[in-house]
């Protein structure tokens, strides 16, 4: 299931950014999915929710936008220090 592995990398990047920016509470994460990504937003959201369980990302609102770029990027992380 390649959706899991790809989303796992995204979650790891989000958690790295959360730690780097010393955020204590996360409210929203926005991802951008390029047209070259062969994953549905629903699959990414499902994996993200599973992988984020029992972390600071447990109750986060995940927004997924499509663009004509490449890959999956973390567009923004909204939270509190």
Protein Blocks (a to p, Z undefined) as FASTA:
>chain_A
ZZlmmmmmmmmmmmmmmmmnopabdfbdcddddfklccdfklmmmmmmmmmgoiaklmpc
cdddddfbehjddfbdcddZZ
